[in-house]
Amino acid sequence: MSETLEQTAAKAPAVTGAVPYIHSSDASAAAEFYKKAFAAEEAMRMPADDGKRLMHCHLIINGGAVLMSDCFPEHGFPYIPQAGFQIHLQVADGQAWWDRAVAAGCEVGMPFAKQFWGDTYGELKDPFGVKWSIGASEA
């Protein structure tokens, strides 16, 4: 017997603060990519009734929540390419995070290097069009 929507939703960890919610052209593939590129842990996945798309997916990346879903143009929610934001990861071992993301397939926008403000920092774009930045403070 499959779970009800309420049972599935009850398993998700609580979300507080400002949390990015990504709408993707293929949320399932994006979630799998984020597992490889950013060591995402999947907290919850809720498939849509069509069995092909995700109504909701809850990931944990570097201790923070990232929520996502597919778009549903038949309900007035078409895919619109991501623009005007990026998701920042402030991490202890920036080079390891950077190397993993690039090896997984992220495109370098700004090389990971020491910046004038003191952090080592760089910017990437994932294959789904989402921009990410990685920063690491000097010890």
Number of C-alpha atoms within 10 A of each C-alpha: 3 6 8 9 10 8 10 13 15 11 11 15 13 7 12 8 7 9 12 14 14 18 24 24 19 17 23 19 14 21 23 14 20 19 18 16 20 17 17 21 18 18 14 17 21 16 16 14 9 8 9 12 20 21 19 20 22 23 23 19 16 14 9 16 23 21 21 23 25 24 21 16 9 7 7 8 11 14 14 10 11 14 9 6 10 15 14 14 18 16 14 13 14 21 18 10 20 24 13 16 25 15 12 17 15 23 17 18 13 12 12 21 14 15 11 7 8 10 18 20 23 22 20 24 19 19 14 17 15 20 21 20 19 22 24 21 15 10 5
